[in-house]
Amino acid sequence: MQTEHSLKDWGLLTILVVFWGSAFLMIAVAVETIPPLTLSAARLSLATGVLFCALKISGESLPPLFLQDAHVKKTNPVWLSLLGVGLVGNALPFLLLAWGQTEIPSSIASIYIGFSPLATLVLAHFLIRGEPITRPSALGFFLGFVGICVLMGPTAWAQFKLQDGALVLQIAIIIAALCMGLSNVIAKRMAPVAPLGAATGLTLLAALIITPIALIVDRPWTLSPSAPSLAMAALLGLLPTGLANVIFFVLIRRTGAVFLALVNYLTIPWAVLMGVAFLSERPGWNAALALALILGGVGISQSRARRAA
């Protein structure tokens, strides 16, 4: 692992930020004429194809489906963990995010998703031995939670009604962020496995879960999506979901997690910029304050890791 980061490392990090930060813009355009279920299924299916290609080129392979133990063949428990991460970290949050973005601006959705690293810290405290929440982590989570409250608005909870569509969709996106945090905890508890093989396996499982549902519910062959929506759906699967995962694993091997944590600070501002530049979104003062609180919370919570490194 490198201690000095090369121009190539910074270039890969920049590409990763652009891909992941642009995903919210792509979703916003795609869901104009493509239902969230079908979009999520297409996204995962395309990403699975990209990851299988990367797997073949790299010479790696999927984890074995069965293990031989005392002359007894049993299912590899890694696949149960991959199923959990695929469901909680891909299928469910991708669907909730796409559903939420049918009405919620992409810039606002991206700020909500920025809460997921803080959710990981709290969930890890309860679910992973040896990872107690620290004072910086607690302070970071508190700031992030305040940011969520600011973003939803001072009267949101007082006026909460299930028929209030916009509020329900905001909550759906928050649940997506929590799902992503939980998937990180499941991944940390998983037995060691080749990362690219794991990413391919969990994406495959997520696609297998959501695609049949989309075929039954949406009957996508009856849809008439626009050309921009189709283009954004294809880009969403190929770039932020497929190729970005390959870049992620290249970077984690080259630089380690501390350098890669910069993605948490750069992706969301980029997503907000894309919404403003291409969708004419105008986030209010509360969005700017929420962004500062959430990113500040992430920074404080990760200060201990940076000092240790």
Buried (B, 14 or more C-beta within 10 A) or exposed (E): EEEEBEEEBEEBBEBBBBBBBBBBBBBBBBBBBBBBBBBBBBBBBBBBBBBBBBBEEBEBEBBEEEEEEEEEEEEBEBBEBBBBBBBBBBBBBBBBBBBBBBEBBBBBBBBBBBBBBBBBBBBBBEEBEEBEBBEBBBBBBBBBBBBBBBBBBEEBEEEEEEEEEEBBBBBBBBBBBBBBBBBBBBBEEBEEBBBBBBBBBBBBBBBBBBBEBBBEEBEBEEEEBEEEBBBBBBBBBBBBBBBBBBBBBBBBEBBBEBBBBBBBBBBBBBBBBBBBEEBEBEBEEBBBBBBEBBBBBBBBBBBEEEEEE
